[in-house]
């Protein structure tokens, strides 16, 4: 299974990836932290008329590579790069 971070780091050569989850979504936050994401801040938003705190998370290419369980190779991405706004 190819995850979005595999595609970002291995296929698109990204330097970092970001994610976020609301404070009441403990499962999502736990998975992100287990994968190596680190908290970089919080924000407050109004959701359905109530205050909601959102945690912003980030993982770097190096952190991802040090934690991944399997080697990832992306094939067939080159024809899609112009659609993603990236040079081939």
C-alpha positions as CSV (number, residue, x, y, z in Angstrom):
1,X,0.0,0.0,0.0
2,X,1.4,3.4,-1.0
3,X,0.8,6.1,1.6
4,X,0.7,9.8,0.8
5,X,4.0,10.3,2.6
6,X,5.6,7.6,0.5
7,X,4.5,9.4,-2.6
8,X,5.6,12.8,-1.3
9,X,9.0,11.8,-0.2
10,X,10.0,9.0,-2.6
11,X,8.1,10.2,-5.7
12,X,8.0,14.0,-5.4
13,X,11.2,14.5,-3.3
14,X,9.4,16.6,-0.7
15,X,11.4,18.0,2.2
16,X,8.5,17.6,4.7
17,X,4.8,16.6,5.0
18,X,2.2,18.1,7.2
19,X,-1.0,16.9,8.8
20,X,-3.5,18.1,11.4
21,X,-6.2,16.8,13.6
22,X,-8.6,18.2,16.2
23,X,-7.8,17.6,19.8
24,X,-10.8,15.4,20.2
25,X,-9.4,13.0,17.5
26,X,-7.0,11.2,19.7
27,X,-6.7,8.2,17.4
28,X,-5.6,10.3,14.5
29,X,-3.1,12.2,16.6
30,X,-1.7,8.9,18.0
31,X,-1.2,7.4,14.5
32,X,0.5,10.5,13.3
33,X,2.9,10.6,16.3
34,X,3.6,6.9,15.9
35,X,4.6,7.5,12.3
36,X,7.0,10.2,13.4
37,X,5.1,13.4,13.0
38,X,6.0,16.1,15.5
39,X,3.7,18.8,16.7
40,X,4.5,22.2,15.3
41,X,1.6,24.3,16.6
42,X,-2.0,24.6,17.3
43,X,-4.8,26.7,16.0
44,X,-8.3,27.6,17.2
45,X,-11.3,27.3,14.9
46,X,-15.0,27.5,15.2
47,X,-16.6,24.3,14.1
48,X,-20.4,24.1,14.2
49,X,-20.5,27.1,16.5
50,X,-18.1,25.7,19.1
51,X,-14.4,26.4,19.7
52,X,-12.2,23.5,18.3
53,X,-8.4,23.2,18.9
54,X,-6.5,21.7,16.0
55,X,-3.0,20.3,16.3
56,X,-0.6,20.9,13.4
57,X,2.0,18.2,12.8
58,X,5.0,17.8,10.5
59,X,7.4,15.0,9.5
60,X,10.6,15.5,7.6
61,X,12.0,13.3,4.9
62,X,14.8,12.1,7.3
63,X,12.3,11.2,10.1
64,X,10.2,9.3,7.6
65,X,13.1,7.4,6.2
66,X,14.4,6.4,9.6
67,X,10.9,5.0,10.6
68,X,9.6,3.4,7.5
69,X,9.2,-0.4,7.7
70,X,9.6,-1.2,4.0
71,X,11.6,0.2,1.1
72,X,9.4,2.2,-1.3
73,X,9.8,2.6,-5.0
74,X,7.4,4.7,-7.1
75,X,7.0,3.7,-10.8
76,X,5.1,5.5,-13.5
77,X,4.9,8.9,-11.9
78,X,6.8,10.9,-14.6
79,X,3.7,11.3,-16.9
80,X,1.7,12.7,-14.0
81,X,4.2,15.3,-12.9
82,X,2.9,18.1,-15.2
83,X,-0.6,17.5,-13.8
84,X,0.9,18.1,-10.3
85,X,2.6,21.4,-11.4
86,X,6.1,19.8,-11.3
87,X,8.7,19.4,-13.9
88,X,9.2,16.0,-15.4
